[in-house]
């Protein structure tokens, strides 16, 4: 009788450990192979840093003003992922969004890309989509640096409402 209870208890514990292990694997290895991160403008998260450097930016209500370019951010991407899609929602007031690219060499060499798609949204906002191959990019500790290239004179601004990075 006691032996049967111990066997059942051991079996239940093993099943619970197996279920918990499967849940951990499922949370860390998404079934679709894609992971999306949305930047919290003005603050760092575990996966995506805030835009920088600070003197080139100003935080508004629901957006960030780009006062001077270029600006950059870092994102942690798993080593088996090969491509990053970056979607940026922005409004060009006096400053123009040109290209976005990942860092390929020190000290500041980037593989800048033109958008593959730009969509006009309501209220003068736009959404641009950029695709970056991760293989040639530098990734110390799986952290990739991306640069956002803009043009405009001193005091001219561009607003950024959101940045989403999808790694696959």
ZIMO-V432862 format. One record per residue. N is the residue number from 1. RES is the residue in one letter. PHI is phi in whole degrees, 0 to 359 (999 if undefined). BURIAL is # if it has 16 or more other C-alpha atoms within 10 Angstrom, else .. D_LAST is the distance of its C-alpha to the last C-alpha in Angstrom with 2 decimals. Layout:
N | RES | PHI | BURIAL | D_LAST
N | RES | PHI | BURIAL | D_LAST
//
This chain:
1 | X | 999 | . | 52.90
2 | X | 293 | . | 51.39
3 | X | 297 | . | 49.57
4 | X | 295 | . | 48.00
5 | X | 296 | . | 46.85
6 | X | 295 | . | 45.30
7 | X | 295 | . | 43.49
8 | X | 294 | . | 42.17
9 | X | 298 | . | 41.16
10 | X | 297 | . | 39.38
11 | X | 296 | . | 37.56
12 | X | 294 | . | 36.48
13 | X | 296 | . | 35.29
14 | X | 297 | . | 33.26
15 | X | 297 | . | 31.73
16 | X | 296 | . | 30.92
17 | X | 296 | . | 29.30
18 | X | 296 | . | 27.25
19 | X | 295 | . | 26.15
20 | X | 297 | . | 25.32
21 | X | 297 | . | 23.35
22 | X | 296 | . | 21.38
23 | X | 297 | . | 20.71
24 | X | 298 | . | 19.52
25 | X | 296 | . | 17.11
26 | X | 298 | . | 15.82
27 | X | 291 | . | 15.43
28 | X | 266 | . | 13.53
29 | X | 234 | . | 11.28
30 | X | 297 | . | 10.10
31 | X | 296 | . | 11.18
32 | X | 278 | . | 8.55
33 | X | 82 | . | 5.71
34 | X | 245 | . | 4.46
35 | X | 230 | # | 6.67
36 | X | 246 | . | 8.89
37 | X | 235 | # | 11.74
38 | X | 249 | # | 14.89
39 | X | 292 | # | 17.29
40 | X | 270 | # | 20.78
41 | X | 302 | # | 22.86
42 | X | 90 | # | 25.54
43 | X | 216 | . | 24.36
44 | X | 274 | . | 22.05
45 | X | 237 | . | 19.75
46 | X | 294 | . | 18.37
47 | X | 261 | . | 14.86
48 | X | 228 | # | 15.94
49 | X | 276 | # | 19.35
50 | X | 286 | # | 21.68
51 | X | 294 | # | 22.35
52 | X | 209 | # | 24.96
53 | X | 284 | . | 27.55
54 | X | 305 | . | 29.67
55 | X | 296 | . | 32.61
56 | X | 267 | . | 30.53
57 | X | 227 | # | 29.47
58 | X | 218 | . | 31.37
59 | X | 271 | . | 30.18
60 | X | 246 | . | 31.52
61 | X | 275 | . | 31.47
62 | X | 86 | . | 27.90
63 | X | 203 | # | 26.87
64 | X | 238 | # | 27.10
65 | X | 268 | # | 29.37
66 | X | 267 | # | 28.42
67 | X | 267 | # | 31.83
68 | X | 202 | # | 31.04
69 | X | 244 | # | 28.19
70 | X | 276 | # | 26.01
71 | X | 236 | # | 24.07
72 | X | 211 | # | 21.00
73 | X | 208 | # | 18.69
74 | X | 246 | # | 16.73
75 | X | 220 | # | 13.48
76 | X | 270 | # | 12.59
77 | X | 230 | # | 9.14
78 | X | 297 | # | 9.15
79 | X | 295 | . | 10.30
80 | X | 275 | . | 8.44
81 | X | 275 | . | 5.02
82 | X | 248 | . | 6.02
83 | X | 214 | # | 5.38
84 | X | 235 | # | 6.45
85 | X | 252 | # | 8.29
86 | X | 246 | # | 11.49
87 | X | 247 | # | 14.06
88 | X | 234 | # | 17.51
89 | X | 260 | # | 20.61
90 | X | 212 | # | 23.72
91 | X | 226 | # | 27.34
92 | X | 275 | # | 29.11
93 | X | 263 | . | 32.64
94 | X | 241 | . | 33.99
95 | X | 249 | # | 30.89
96 | X | 250 | # | 28.36
97 | X | 278 | # | 24.58
98 | X | 257 | . | 24.07
99 | X | 214 | # | 20.80
100 | X | 227 | # | 17.86
101 | X | 201 | # | 16.57
102 | X | 267 | # | 15.46
103 | X | 284 | # | 18.20
104 | X | 252 | # | 18.99
105 | X | 200 | . | 22.42
106 | X | 276 | . | 25.04
107 | X | 276 | . | 26.85
108 | X | 212 | . | 25.12
109 | X | 253 | . | 23.54
110 | X | 235 | # | 20.47
111 | X | 267 | # | 18.61
112 | X | 279 | # | 19.33
113 | X | 237 | # | 17.95
114 | X | 282 | . | 19.63
115 | X | 293 | # | 18.03
116 | X | 276 | . | 16.83
117 | X | 203 | . | 18.29
118 | X | 229 | . | 20.85
119 | X | 242 | . | 22.25
120 | X | 278 | . | 25.58
121 | X | 253 | . | 25.79
122 | X | 286 | . | 29.09
123 | X | 72 | . | 31.28
124 | X | 84 | . | 30.26
125 | X | 277 | # | 26.65
126 | X | 229 | # | 23.83
127 | X | 236 | # | 20.05
128 | X | 251 | # | 18.38
129 | X | 245 | # | 14.81
130 | X | 238 | # | 13.63
131 | X | 243 | # | 10.90
132 | X | 228 | # | 10.69
133 | X | 282 | . | 10.05
134 | X | 277 | # | 9.78
135 | X | 303 | . | 12.12
136 | X | 278 | . | 15.35
137 | X | 275 | # | 14.92
138 | X | 288 | # | 17.04
139 | X | 214 | # | 15.56
140 | X | 295 | . | 18.59
141 | X | 56 | . | 17.80
142 | X | 60 | . | 14.00
143 | X | 250 | # | 15.01
144 | X | 258 | # | 14.05
145 | X | 257 | # | 16.71
146 | X | 241 | # | 16.37
147 | X | 250 | # | 19.63
148 | X | 252 | # | 20.75
149 | X | 265 | # | 23.69
150 | X | 231 | # | 26.44
151 | X | 232 | # | 30.01
152 | X | 162 | # | 33.11
153 | X | 281 | . | 36.35
154 | X | 298 | . | 37.35
155 | X | 87 | . | 37.39
156 | X | 272 | # | 35.16
157 | X | 236 | # | 32.20
158 | X | 227 | # | 28.89
159 | X | 260 | # | 27.55
160 | X | 243 | # | 23.96
161 | X | 263 | # | 23.41
162 | X | 200 | # | 19.73
163 | X | 227 | # | 16.50
164 | X | 238 | # | 13.13
165 | X | 246 | # | 9.92
166 | X | 243 | # | 6.60
167 | X | 259 | # | 3.79
168 | X | 219 | # | 0.00
//
